[in-house]
Amino acid sequence: MKHEHKDKFTQMTTAPIPPLIGSLAVPTIISMMVTSIYVMVDTYFVGKINTQATAAVGISFSVMAIIQAFGFFFGHGSGNYISRKLGAKDYKNAEKMAATGFFSAFAMGCVITAVGESFLTFICRELGSTPTILPYTETYLGIILLGAPFMASSLVLNNQMRFQGNALYAMVGITTGTVLNIGLAPLLIFVCGMGIAGAAWATICGQVCSFFILLYMDSRGENIRIRFRNFTPKPAFFKEIVYGGSPSLCRQGLSSVATILLNVAAGRYGDAAIAGMSIVTRICMFINSFVVGFGQGFQPVCGYNYGAGIYSRVSQGFWFCVRVGVVFLLVCSVIGYIYAPEVVAWFREGDAEVIAVGARALRWQLVTLPLGAWVILCNMMLQTIRRPARAVTLASSRQGLFFIPFILILPHFFGLGGVVVSQAAADLCSFLLALPLTIPVLNSFKKRPGSVPQGR
């Protein structure tokens, strides 16, 4: 095992940056885009039921974001630590952290299931369900909550493998479950006549499948094995999880809050407004999944080389990913802006009101979308190199520091127009904030190439 880790160390610290990141990024891009395709396809099939069902899935997404938030919290927190320890050749502590992150996430998922099922109706109403949407939300979310332990711990396994530079194994697990989900959704919804409940059960089946495949993959190749005897619930390990995972928890948690506020704000203008904004959220998530996947290919390179003190490779990898991300998002933005009504209509064909709201919101978000490449990659780098204060601030900016105030204020002055422009305004402000948070850190790599840069 140690010999395999040494071979990985050599590869991560000496191989040319572009092909290295590319090889690591391809599996993560596939995983991210397949997962995003599932969300879009699920929205498409649910949209065939009615507008209320489409809105219910959008409303439930905020709870799924909370589950994902804790999965990413423990996954990124433990994964960042593991990659740095592998870079420092400290294999014992890396194994302890792998087990601690996994079992902690599974336990948190059980807590979320228990709390969510106990207060299901109250939660659905508070999330923005109107009386006509509430029955669909209760059905869908009540089933989704059963999969919380599997969803959270699967994300931990996925991210730990990725931070070890073994993204291919993670891709197989995530992709297999997602493909099963996509296949089951139309079968259960239409053939079996289960409606929106069929979409939820398809999701659960896919998550459980991914969970067991990832556990199996974890026992193969160079991956650190998850063993209960290595579970080490000590303050020192949880402190590292907090440092490495808190940006993800803030980002995903605030995304959930933002989704709730968006649904509440859009709900004032009818079910069609909620459905339209829900569709746009999924389209933009799909486009951004490429940049997120590409950045995830950079993170193990960043962690290994930062842990080894080779800061020039960290900087080189960062700028390479920024260039690729900006070009990709720019191309997508131009195409999406031109064909916005057609893209939205694919999800809710024939519903003119949903298409009108969705196309307007999509065009606004596409205007600032290319700026997101800088924000996403800055956040990933700061999180990986253990700059918690900067990383948390940036992670909180898009959906927290900026979007929440905008969605609370702008609709009062501009009505529905304020709802559709809030995300674009938040994206612009996040980009401007990322500049002073990240540039000094990049400059420190040049000034102190032979020692670990200090600071927050």
Backbone torsions as a table, in degrees:
resi	resn	phi	psi	omega
1	MET	NA	-46.4	-179.3
2	LYS	-64.3	-35.0	177.7
3	HIS	-63.5	-40.0	178.7
4	GLU	-64.7	-39.5	178.4
5	HIS	-65.4	-36.3	179.3
6	LYS	-66.6	-38.8	176.8
7	ASP	-62.9	-40.4	178.1
8	LYS	-65.6	-39.4	177.9
9	PHE	-59.4	-44.8	180.0
10	THR	-62.2	-43.3	179.4
11	GLN	-63.0	-45.4	-174.1
12	MET	-71.4	-25.0	-175.7
13	THR	-103.5	-5.2	-177.0
14	THR	-129.8	-24.2	-176.1
15	ALA	-66.7	148.5	176.9
16	PRO	-55.5	137.4	-171.5
17	ILE	-61.5	-53.9	-174.8
18	PRO	-57.3	-51.9	179.2
19	PRO	-67.1	-30.8	178.6
20	LEU	-64.6	-51.3	178.9
21	ILE	-63.8	-39.3	178.7
22	GLY	-59.9	-44.0	-179.4
23	SER	-66.0	-35.7	178.8
24	LEU	-78.3	-29.7	-174.9
25	ALA	-79.6	-32.8	-176.1
26	VAL	-55.7	-49.5	178.1
27	PRO	-62.3	-38.9	-179.0
28	THR	-71.1	-36.3	176.3
29	ILE	-62.6	-44.4	179.0
30	ILE	-61.1	-44.6	179.5
31	SER	-60.4	-47.5	-178.3
32	MET	-64.6	-43.8	-175.7
33	MET	-73.4	-36.1	176.8
34	VAL	-64.2	-42.0	177.7
35	THR	-62.5	-42.3	179.1
36	SER	-67.5	-36.4	176.9
37	ILE	-62.5	-40.0	177.1
38	TYR	-57.3	-47.5	-177.9
39	VAL	-59.7	-41.5	-179.8
40	MET	-68.9	-42.5	179.8
41	VAL	-66.3	-40.6	177.6
42	ASP	-60.3	-42.9	177.2
43	THR	-63.1	-37.7	179.1
44	TYR	-62.9	-47.9	-178.5
45	PHE	-68.8	-41.6	178.1
46	VAL	-63.9	-34.5	178.1
47	GLY	-61.7	-20.9	177.4
48	LYS	-74.8	-15.6	178.5
49	ILE	-77.2	-66.4	174.3
50	ASN	-173.3	175.9	-178.4
51	THR	-64.8	-36.2	-178.0
52	GLN	-65.6	-37.8	178.3
53	ALA	-65.9	-41.2	177.2
54	THR	-61.2	-43.4	179.4
55	ALA	-65.6	-37.3	-179.4
56	ALA	-62.6	-40.5	177.7
57	VAL	-64.5	-40.6	177.6
58	GLY	-63.0	-39.7	178.5
59	ILE	-67.0	-41.5	-179.7
60	SER	-66.7	-21.9	-178.5
61	PHE	-59.3	-29.0	-179.8
62	SER	-66.4	-35.7	176.7
63	VAL	-72.8	-39.7	175.9
64	MET	-61.0	-34.0	177.4
65	ALA	-66.1	-33.4	177.5
66	ILE	-67.8	-43.5	177.3
67	ILE	-60.4	-46.2	178.0
68	GLN	-63.1	-33.7	-179.8
69	ALA	-59.7	-44.6	179.1
70	PHE	-73.2	-32.7	174.8
71	GLY	-63.0	-45.1	177.9
72	PHE	-70.1	-33.6	177.9
73	PHE	-58.0	-53.8	-179.7
74	PHE	-74.5	-33.0	-179.6
75	GLY	-70.9	-49.4	178.7
76	HIS	-71.6	-37.5	179.1
77	GLY	-62.0	-46.7	178.5
78	SER	-74.4	-38.2	-177.9
79	GLY	-65.6	-42.2	177.0
80	ASN	-59.3	-44.4	179.4
81	TYR	-63.1	-44.1	-178.9
82	ILE	-60.6	-45.1	-177.5
83	SER	-64.8	-38.6	178.0
84	ARG	-67.6	-39.7	179.8
85	LYS	-69.4	-35.5	174.7
86	LEU	-66.4	-37.0	175.5
87	GLY	-64.7	-32.2	177.8
88	ALA	-90.4	2.1	179.1
89	LYS	63.2	34.3	176.5
90	ASP	-103.5	82.1	-171.9
91	TYR	-75.7	-30.4	-177.7
92	LYS	-63.8	-49.4	-179.9
93	ASN	-69.0	-29.6	176.3
94	ALA	-63.2	-41.2	179.0
95	GLU	-66.3	-40.1	178.4
96	LYS	-64.3	-40.9	-179.3
97	MET	-67.6	-36.8	179.9
98	ALA	-59.2	-46.7	180.0
99	ALA	-68.7	-40.1	-178.5
100	THR	-63.2	-44.8	178.8
101	GLY	-64.0	-41.7	-176.7
102	PHE	-66.4	-53.3	-175.7
103	PHE	-69.7	-30.4	176.6
104	SER	-66.4	-40.2	179.6
105	ALA	-66.8	-40.9	179.7
106	PHE	-62.8	-42.2	178.6
107	ALA	-63.5	-41.4	178.5
108	MET	-64.4	-37.4	177.1
109	GLY	-61.9	-38.0	177.3
110	CYS	-64.5	-39.0	178.3
111	VAL	-64.0	-44.1	179.9
112	ILE	-61.3	-42.3	178.2
113	THR	-60.2	-47.4	-177.5
114	ALA	-63.0	-45.9	-178.9
115	VAL	-68.2	-44.3	-177.9
116	GLY	-63.0	-44.2	-179.7
117	GLU	-68.7	-30.9	-178.8
118	SER	-70.8	-30.8	-176.3
119	PHE	-123.2	37.2	-170.4
120	LEU	-59.5	-53.0	-176.8
121	THR	-62.7	-43.7	178.4
122	PHE	-59.6	-44.6	-179.3
123	ILE	-62.9	-44.8	-178.2
124	CYS	-60.7	-40.3	179.0
125	ARG	-67.7	-43.2	-178.1
126	GLU	-68.3	-24.3	179.3
127	LEU	-75.2	-9.9	177.4
128	GLY	114.5	11.0	179.4
129	SER	-68.2	127.9	171.9
130	THR	-80.6	167.0	179.5
131	PRO	-54.8	-33.3	-179.0
132	THR	-79.3	-24.4	-179.4
133	ILE	-89.9	-27.0	-171.9
134	LEU	-51.8	-47.3	-179.0
135	PRO	-59.8	-37.1	179.0
136	TYR	-69.5	-40.1	179.9
137	THR	-65.6	-43.4	178.9
138	GLU	-59.8	-44.0	-179.5
139	THR	-64.6	-50.7	-175.6
140	TYR	-67.0	-50.8	-175.2
141	LEU	-69.2	-35.0	178.9
142	GLY	-59.4	-34.3	178.3
143	ILE	-80.5	-43.3	-178.4
144	ILE	-57.2	-38.4	-177.4
145	LEU	-62.2	-26.1	179.5
146	LEU	-64.2	-24.4	-178.1
147	GLY	-93.3	4.8	-175.6
148	ALA	-55.2	-45.3	179.9
149	PRO	-61.4	-37.9	-178.6
150	PHE	-73.6	-39.3	178.5
151	MET	-63.7	-47.3	-176.8
152	ALA	-64.9	-47.2	-176.9
153	SER	-73.5	-28.1	174.9
154	SER	-64.5	-39.6	177.8
155	LEU	-63.9	-33.9	176.9
156	VAL	-65.6	-49.3	179.0
157	LEU	-59.3	-44.1	179.6
158	ASN	-57.9	-48.0	-176.2
159	ASN	-73.9	-34.8	177.4
160	GLN	-64.1	-43.0	176.3
161	MET	-61.4	-42.4	-178.4
162	ARG	-63.6	-43.4	179.8
163	PHE	-69.1	-18.3	174.4
164	GLN	-85.3	-2.5	-179.0
165	GLY	85.0	17.6	-178.0
166	ASN	-116.0	53.6	-174.1
167	ALA	-66.8	-23.1	-178.7
168	LEU	-62.5	-41.6	178.2
169	TYR	-62.8	-43.4	179.5
170	ALA	-62.1	-39.5	-179.2
171	MET	-61.5	-43.1	-178.5
172	VAL	-60.2	-45.3	-179.1
173	GLY	-64.8	-49.5	-177.6
174	ILE	-66.9	-43.6	-176.1
175	THR	-66.8	-41.0	-179.3
176	THR	-61.3	-46.7	178.8
177	GLY	-63.5	-38.2	-178.9
178	THR	-68.7	-41.5	178.0
179	VAL	-62.5	-41.2	176.2
180	LEU	-60.4	-41.8	178.6
181	ASN	-60.0	-47.7	-179.1
182	ILE	-62.4	-39.2	179.7
183	GLY	-70.8	-37.5	-177.5
184	LEU	-75.0	-31.9	-173.6
185	ALA	-54.2	-57.6	-179.7
186	PRO	-65.5	-31.3	-180.0
187	LEU	-63.8	-47.8	-177.5
188	LEU	-75.6	-36.2	-177.5
189	ILE	-69.2	-48.2	-170.5
190	PHE	-103.7	-50.7	-176.2
191	VAL	-67.2	-45.4	-179.9
192	CYS	-86.8	-6.7	175.9
193	GLY	67.8	29.1	-176.8
194	MET	-88.6	-9.1	178.6
195	GLY	61.9	-139.7	-175.8
196	ILE	-66.1	-26.3	175.5
197	ALA	-63.0	-34.4	177.9
198	GLY	-63.4	-38.4	177.4
199	ALA	-63.6	-40.7	-179.8
200	ALA	-66.9	-44.3	-179.9
201	TRP	-66.8	-32.8	175.1
202	ALA	-62.0	-40.5	178.0
203	THR	-63.4	-44.9	179.6
204	ILE	-60.7	-45.6	-179.9
205	CYS	-60.2	-41.9	178.5
206	GLY	-64.6	-39.9	-179.5
207	GLN	-66.8	-43.7	179.4
208	VAL	-65.4	-39.1	177.1
209	CYS	-61.0	-47.6	178.7
210	SER	-60.0	-40.7	-178.7
211	PHE	-57.1	-50.5	-176.3
212	PHE	-73.8	-33.4	176.4
213	ILE	-66.5	-41.7	178.3
214	LEU	-64.8	-36.9	175.5
215	LEU	-62.8	-40.3	177.9
216	TYR	-66.7	-44.8	179.5
217	MET	-63.2	-30.8	-179.4
218	ASP	-63.2	-23.3	-178.8
219	SER	-89.2	4.7	-176.0
220	ARG	-112.4	157.6	171.8
221	GLY	59.6	-136.6	-173.2
222	GLU	-90.2	0.8	-175.8
223	ASN	-66.6	145.1	172.6
224	ILE	-71.6	128.2	-179.0
225	ARG	-73.6	140.7	174.3
226	ILE	-87.4	114.3	178.9
227	ARG	-129.0	135.5	-176.8
228	PHE	-63.9	-29.8	-179.9
229	ARG	-65.1	-18.1	177.8
230	ASN	-90.4	-5.2	178.2
231	PHE	-61.5	118.9	-173.0
232	THR	-129.4	82.1	-177.8
233	PRO	-78.2	63.3	-179.9
234	LYS	-104.5	152.9	-179.5
235	PRO	-54.3	-36.7	-177.5
236	ALA	-61.9	-40.0	-179.6
237	PHE	-74.0	-40.7	178.1
238	PHE	-67.1	-30.6	175.8
239	LYS	-62.2	-42.2	178.9
240	GLU	-67.6	-36.9	177.0
241	ILE	-63.6	-40.7	178.3
242	VAL	-63.5	-45.3	179.8
243	TYR	-62.6	-45.1	-176.1
244	GLY	-83.9	-24.5	-174.1
245	GLY	-105.9	-16.1	-176.9
246	SER	-60.7	-35.3	175.6
247	PRO	-60.2	-40.0	178.6
248	SER	-67.8	-40.1	178.6
249	LEU	-63.0	-43.3	178.2
250	CYS	-65.2	-45.0	-177.7
251	ARG	-62.5	-50.5	-177.9
252	GLN	-72.4	-38.1	179.1
253	GLY	-64.1	-44.9	178.0
254	LEU	-68.1	-29.6	175.1
255	SER	-62.8	-38.3	177.3
256	SER	-65.2	-46.4	178.5
257	VAL	-61.0	-42.7	-179.7
258	ALA	-62.7	-39.8	179.0
259	THR	-63.7	-40.4	178.1
260	ILE	-61.7	-47.9	-179.2
261	LEU	-65.7	-35.9	177.0
262	LEU	-63.5	-44.3	179.4
263	ASN	-64.2	-39.5	178.9
264	VAL	-65.3	-44.6	-179.8
265	ALA	-65.3	-44.4	-179.8
266	ALA	-69.1	-31.0	-177.6
267	GLY	-62.0	-23.5	177.4
268	ARG	-65.0	-17.8	-177.3
269	TYR	-110.3	13.2	173.4
270	GLY	106.9	167.4	-179.8
271	ASP	-61.9	-33.6	-179.2
272	ALA	-63.9	-34.8	178.8
273	ALA	-67.2	-41.9	177.1
274	ILE	-62.6	-45.5	-179.5
275	ALA	-62.3	-44.6	-179.6
276	GLY	-61.8	-44.8	179.5
277	MET	-67.8	-34.1	177.1
278	SER	-63.4	-41.9	178.7
279	ILE	-63.7	-44.2	-179.6
280	VAL	-62.9	-39.4	178.1
281	THR	-58.2	-42.0	-179.2
282	ARG	-71.6	-36.2	177.7
283	ILE	-63.4	-47.4	-179.5
284	CYS	-67.3	-34.7	176.7
285	MET	-63.4	-39.5	178.4
286	PHE	-63.6	-46.0	-179.8
287	ILE	-63.7	-43.8	-179.1
288	ASN	-68.9	-19.0	-177.1
289	SER	-61.7	-28.7	177.2
290	PHE	-64.9	-47.6	-178.8
291	VAL	-66.6	-40.6	178.0
292	VAL	-62.5	-44.4	178.0
293	GLY	-63.2	-39.9	179.0
294	PHE	-65.8	-42.1	177.6
295	GLY	-64.7	-33.9	177.4
296	GLN	-67.8	-26.8	172.7
297	GLY	-70.0	-26.6	178.0
298	PHE	-78.6	-31.2	-172.2
299	GLN	-59.7	-46.1	177.4
300	PRO	-63.9	-35.1	175.9
301	VAL	-63.3	-43.3	178.5
302	CYS	-61.7	-48.6	-177.2
303	GLY	-64.7	-46.5	179.7
304	TYR	-59.2	-49.8	-174.3
305	ASN	-73.2	-32.0	174.8
306	TYR	-67.6	-41.9	177.6
307	GLY	-64.7	-30.8	179.2
308	ALA	-87.4	-5.3	178.7
309	GLY	80.8	19.0	-179.4
310	ILE	-101.3	79.6	-169.6
311	TYR	-75.6	-23.8	179.1
312	SER	-63.9	-33.8	178.8
313	ARG	-72.7	-31.8	175.5
314	VAL	-62.4	-48.2	-179.3
315	SER	-65.0	-43.2	-179.5
316	GLN	-61.8	-44.2	179.8
317	GLY	-65.3	-38.1	179.8
318	PHE	-61.3	-51.2	-177.0
319	TRP	-67.4	-31.9	175.9
320	PHE	-62.8	-44.6	-179.7
321	CYS	-67.9	-37.2	178.8
322	VAL	-61.7	-45.1	-179.0
323	ARG	-61.9	-46.6	-179.2
324	VAL	-64.0	-43.1	-177.4
325	GLY	-64.5	-43.4	-178.7
326	VAL	-64.6	-44.3	-179.3
327	VAL	-62.6	-44.7	-179.1
328	PHE	-62.1	-48.2	-177.9
329	LEU	-67.0	-32.6	178.3
330	LEU	-64.5	-45.0	178.8
331	VAL	-62.3	-45.8	179.4
332	CYS	-62.4	-38.4	-178.5
333	SER	-64.9	-42.8	-179.5
334	VAL	-64.0	-47.4	-179.2
335	ILE	-64.8	-45.1	-178.4
336	GLY	-64.9	-36.1	179.8
337	TYR	-64.2	-41.0	-177.5
338	ILE	-68.0	-40.8	-173.7
339	TYR	-109.4	29.1	-176.6
340	ALA	-55.3	-49.0	-179.3
341	PRO	-61.5	-39.3	-179.9
342	GLU	-66.4	-37.5	-179.9
343	VAL	-65.8	-45.3	-179.8
344	VAL	-67.2	-38.3	-177.9
345	ALA	-63.0	-24.8	179.3
346	TRP	-60.0	-30.9	-178.1
347	PHE	-89.1	-28.6	-176.4
348	ARG	-144.3	64.2	-175.6
349	GLU	-63.2	133.7	176.3
350	GLY	91.1	-10.3	179.0
351	ASP	-97.3	92.4	-172.4
352	ALA	-60.6	-35.7	-176.7
353	GLU	-69.4	-43.1	177.6
354	VAL	-63.5	-43.0	-179.2
355	ILE	-63.7	-41.5	-179.0
356	ALA	-63.5	-47.4	179.9
357	VAL	-65.1	-46.0	-177.0
358	GLY	-64.1	-43.9	-179.0
359	ALA	-63.9	-40.3	179.0
360	ARG	-64.1	-45.7	-179.7
361	ALA	-67.1	-39.9	-179.4
362	LEU	-62.0	-43.4	-179.3
363	ARG	-64.3	-39.1	177.6
364	TRP	-63.4	-43.6	-177.9
365	GLN	-69.0	-32.7	-180.0
366	LEU	-69.1	-24.9	179.3
367	VAL	-60.3	-39.7	-177.1
368	THR	-103.1	1.0	-175.1
369	LEU	-57.2	-43.0	-179.4
370	PRO	-59.4	-26.3	178.2
371	LEU	-65.9	-22.0	-177.8
372	GLY	-65.8	-24.8	179.2
373	ALA	-60.7	-43.3	178.9
374	TRP	-64.2	-45.3	-177.5
375	VAL	-63.9	-46.7	-178.1
376	ILE	-61.2	-46.9	-175.2
377	LEU	-74.3	-33.7	174.2
378	CYS	-61.6	-45.5	-179.2
379	ASN	-61.7	-43.6	-179.5
380	MET	-63.5	-41.7	-179.6
381	MET	-66.8	-48.3	-178.9
382	LEU	-60.6	-37.0	179.4
383	GLN	-69.1	-41.4	-176.6
384	THR	-70.0	-35.9	-177.0
385	ILE	-90.6	13.4	174.0
386	ARG	63.0	56.1	169.3
387	ARG	-113.0	72.6	-168.4
388	PRO	-61.1	-40.5	-176.9
389	ALA	-64.1	-47.4	178.9
390	ARG	-66.3	-42.8	-177.4
391	ALA	-65.3	-43.4	179.6
392	VAL	-65.3	-41.2	179.1
393	THR	-60.4	-45.9	-179.1
394	LEU	-70.4	-40.0	179.3
395	ALA	-63.6	-30.8	-178.5
396	SER	-83.4	-12.5	-168.8
397	SER	-71.5	-50.6	-170.4
398	ARG	-62.1	-52.8	-176.4
399	GLN	-96.4	-14.0	-176.4
400	GLY	-108.1	-70.0	-174.7
401	LEU	-61.3	-31.7	-174.3
402	PHE	-112.8	-49.9	-174.2
403	PHE	-64.4	-45.2	-177.1
404	ILE	-58.9	-48.3	175.7
405	PRO	-61.2	-39.5	-178.8
406	PHE	-64.7	-43.7	-176.7
407	ILE	-71.8	-21.3	176.9
408	LEU	-84.0	-28.7	-173.0
409	ILE	-100.9	-50.5	-171.6
410	LEU	-59.3	-40.6	179.5
411	PRO	-60.7	-26.1	178.7
412	HIS	-67.2	-27.4	-178.6
413	PHE	-99.0	-32.5	-172.9
414	PHE	-121.6	7.4	178.5
415	GLY	63.6	-138.3	179.9
416	LEU	-61.2	-30.6	176.5
417	GLY	-59.6	-35.3	177.3
418	GLY	-66.6	-32.1	177.9
419	VAL	-66.9	-46.0	-173.0
420	VAL	-74.9	-21.0	-178.4
421	VAL	-97.0	-8.2	-173.5
422	SER	-60.5	-43.4	-177.6
423	GLN	-66.7	-40.4	179.2
424	ALA	-63.2	-40.9	177.9
425	ALA	-64.1	-40.5	178.6
426	ALA	-65.6	-38.2	179.4
427	ASP	-64.0	-40.4	178.5
428	LEU	-63.4	-45.8	-179.4
429	CYS	-65.2	-36.9	178.3
430	SER	-64.0	-39.4	177.9
431	PHE	-61.8	-44.9	-179.3
432	LEU	-65.3	-36.0	178.7
433	LEU	-70.3	-34.5	-177.4
434	ALA	-64.9	-27.6	-177.9
435	LEU	-60.6	-57.8	-179.0
436	PRO	-70.4	-20.8	178.9
437	LEU	-76.7	-29.7	-171.4
438	THR	-105.6	-39.5	-174.9
439	ILE	-57.6	-42.9	177.4
440	PRO	-60.3	-34.5	178.8
441	VAL	-67.9	-43.3	177.4
442	LEU	-62.5	-38.8	178.0
443	ASN	-65.9	-31.2	-179.5
444	SER	-67.0	-26.4	177.2
445	PHE	-65.3	-33.7	179.9
446	LYS	-75.9	-36.0	-175.2
447	LYS	-77.1	-31.0	-175.2
448	ARG	-129.9	65.9	-174.6
449	PRO	-69.8	-15.3	-174.3
450	GLY	-106.0	4.6	-178.4
451	SER	-145.9	161.8	-178.6
452	VAL	-73.2	119.9	178.5
453	PRO	-63.5	137.6	-179.7
454	GLN	-99.2	160.7	174.5
455	GLY	129.5	-177.5	-177.5
456	ARG	-108.1	NA	NA
